[in-house]
């Protein structure tokens, strides 16, 4: 049995290594082609479609005015841009700050609405209610702390217009604006850069597969209405909508030049709550959509289900098993210094354990390599300190994934047994 567990872990590690190599190759190809592209953001936009920007905000007085102002200053025809900010069940001065911004001379004549809402459903419910007031051909979503760069919407729409019949949604790239605040935010920054410059780009380049994030994306207004809006039961409404879009034969395109900054957690407890909610939401989406592996859904839907399932179920189980075996053997190695008669319960065929260690070393090397490949594509990120952090993050930050995944599984189990609904957790903002 011990040999079987070890073999399972080793094969799983090789599968993860292969996946990393494939995505790195795709990401590198995307980045090479991206550098050859030339954009003119001053081009005539008279033929561009109308867009409604929706910003859900629950007690966001610290950041909401700056976010709304950034949207109103986007490089997009003012007559084609509608802004609706949803002050969702707010008990602070979110709505008052928005109304003060709306009364400023520069924005007084803009199509800018402050929608004070007292309904249920969290972020999804807020977006669904605001959608009824949206007039644009496309809906654009930003979180309350977003700081989109001036040409973000231009790049999103330009990508959509490449194939408006096929592209049902387009998503951009999110960057941590507080990345240098402390050690945690610097680790999060490494993760963001790697996911978006390797995995997002690789998946789009190789398979034309994308998933919308929670912020900085556009979706055809008629399409989201056809879907029935955002799923109020899903904690990761963005992932749930992504599957619905692909089920209808549409693609979710990547516009990596469409950049927006966002605030990431600076406190470990805030981070764990945020990421546990995300993991829990993704587990829910996996279980909801796993049936599509066995029906006539498109191959992209099946591929995405397998991608999420391997990351959250298979690879996590393999890591748990290998870490457990390694931990037990290390304990017995120390105990043998004092009690030579003790024997570890995990003994393996000659050389098999060495193969596992070699496989783990290769996975670690590729882990560090892909982070630094991603950093090299981002101006100012390829630094000595970030290289050191990339080497350390595998043994520290990356291991938090196991803890929060187990916590998410526990929360889902408790929720299923007790029938108690999971509450939405709003990420704490920092001044």
C-alpha positions, 0 to 999 in steps of 0.5 A, spaced: 500 500 500 505 504 501 508 503 494 501 505 491 501 511 495 508 513 493 506 511 486 500 515 485 503 521 488 509 521 483 505 520 477 500 526 480 507 530 480 509 529 473 502 530 471 502 537 474 509 538 471 507 536 464 501 541 465 506 547 467 510 546 461 504 546 457 502 553 459 509 556 460 510 554 452 503 557 451 504 563 455 511 564 452 508 564 445 502 569 447 507 574 450 512 574 444 506 575 439 503 581 444 510 584 443 509 585 436 502 588 436 501 595 435 496 599 438 493 606 437 488 608 442 487 615 439 483 612 433 476 614 431 471 610 436 465 613 433 463 606 431 464 603 438 458 600 442 455 603 448 457 600 454 454 600 461 459 600 467 457 596 473 460 597 480 457 593 486 459 597 492 458 594 500 460 599 505 466 602 500 466 609 503 474 608 503 475 607 495 468 608 491 469 615 489 476 614 486 474 608 483 468 612 480 472 618 478 477 613 474 471 610 470 468 617 468 475 619 466 476 612 461 478 613 454 472 612 451 466 616 448 462 619 454 456 619 450 457 612 449 458 610 457 453 609 462 456 608 469 451 605 475 454 604 482 450 600 486 450 602 494 448 595 496 446 595 503 450 600 505 451 603 512 456 608 511 457 614 507 458 610 500 452 613 497 453 620 499 460 620 497 458 618 490 452 623 490 458 629 491 462 626 486 456 626 481 455 634 483 462 636 481 462 640 474 466 635 470 461 630 471 454 633 472 452 632 465 455 625 465 450 618 465 452 617 472 447 613 477 447 612 484 443 606 485 441 605 493 439 598 494 437 594 500 435 587 497 439 580 498 443 576 494 450 579 495 454 582 489 450 577 484 444 580 486 446 587 486 449 586 479 442 583 477 438 589 479 442 594 476 442 590 470 435 592 469 437 599 468 443 598 464 442 601 457 449 599 454 450 594 448 456 591 453 456 591 460 463 592 464 464 590 471 469 593 476 470 592 483 469 597 488 477 598 489 478 598 482 483 603 478 483 601 471 488 604 467 485 610 462 485 605 456 482 599 459 475 599 456 478 601 449 482 595 449 477 590 452 472 593 446 477 593 441 478 585 443 471 584 443 470 587 436 475 582 433 469 577 433 463 580 436 459 574 434 464 569 437 466 573 443 461 573 448 465 576 454 472 579 454 477 580 460 483 584 462 489 583 467 488 585 474 494 588 478 496 589 485 496 596 487 499 595 494 504 589 492 509 592 496 506 593 502 508 587 506 510 580 505 503 577 504 502 582 499 508 581 495 507 574 495 500 575 492 503 579 487 507 573 485 501 569 484 497 574 480 503 575 475 504 568 474 497 566 473 495 572 469 502 572 465 502 564 464 496 560 465 491 565 462 495 567 456 497 560 455 490 557 456 488 562 451 493 562 446 493 554 446 486 553 447 482 559 446 479 558 453 478 564 458 474 565 464 472 572 467 475 574 473 470 578 478 472 585 476 475 588 469 471 584 464 466 586 459 460 581 457 454 582 452 448 585 455 444 580 451 448 574 453 448 576 460 440 577 460 439 570 456 443 567 461 439 569 467 444 574 470 449 572 475 448 566 480 446 568 487 448 561 490 455 561 487 460 565 491 464 565 485 459 568 480 464 569 475 466 562 474 459 560 474 458 565 469 464 563 465 461 556 464 454 559 462 457 563 456 461 557 454 455 552 454 452 557 449 458 556 444 461 563 446 468 564 447 471 569 453 477 572 450 483 575 453 485 582 452 491 582 456 493 590 455 486 592 459 489 593 466 486 595 472 489 595 479 486 592 485 487 592 493 489 585 495 489 583 503 495 585 507 493 581 513 493 574 513 486 573 516 483 577 511 487 573 506 484 566 508 477 568 509 477 571 502 481 565 499 477 560 502 470 563 500 473 563 493 475 556 494 469 554 496 465 557 490 470 554 485 468 547 489 461 549 488 462 550 481 465 544 480 460 540 483 455 543 479 458 543 472 461 536 473 455 533 469 457 536 463 463 531 462 458 526 460 453 530 456 454 533 449 457 540 452 463 543 448 470 540 449 472 547 452 467 546 458 469 539 459 477 541 459 475 547 464 472 542 468 478 537 468 482 543 469 479 546 476 478 538 478 485 537 477 487 543 481 482 543 487 481 535 488 487 531 484 493 535 485 491 537 492 490 530 494 497 528 491 500 533 495 497 532 502 499 524 501 506 526 499 507 531 504 504 526 509 509 521 507 515 526 507 513 528 514 512 521 517 519 519 515 522 525 517 519 524 524 522 517 524 528 519 522 529 524 528 526 518 532 531 513 530 537 518 533 534 516 540 531 509 538 534 505 533 529 500 533 523 504 531 521 503 523 517 508 519 510 505 517 512 508 510 517 503 507 518 503 499 521 499 494 529 500 492 529 507 489 522 509 489 522 514 494 528 517 491 524 518 484 519 521 488 524 526 491 527 527 484 520 529 481 518 534 487 525 537 485 523 538 478 516 541 480 520 546 485 524 548 479 519 549 474 515 552 479 520 558 480 521 558 473 514 560 471 514 565 476 520 568 474 518 567 466 512 571 468 516 577 472 520 578 466 514 580 462 512 585 467 516 592 467 519 593 474 518 586 476 524 582 475 528 584 481 533 580 486 528 580 491 522 577 487 527 572 485 528 570 492 521 570 494 519 566 488 524 561 491 521 561 498 514 562 496 513 554 494 515 552 502 511 558 505 505 561 501 503 556 496 502 551 502 496 556 504 493 553 498 492 546 502 489 549 508 484 554 505 482 548 500 481 543 506 477 549 510 473 550 504 471 543 503 469 543 511 465 549 510 461 546 504 460 539 508 457 543 514 453 547 510 450 541 506 449 537 513 446 543 516 442 547 511 445 553 513 447 558 507 454 560 506 455 568 507 458 572 502 465 575 505 467 582 503 474 583 503 476 588 508 479 595 505 486 598 507 487 606 507 
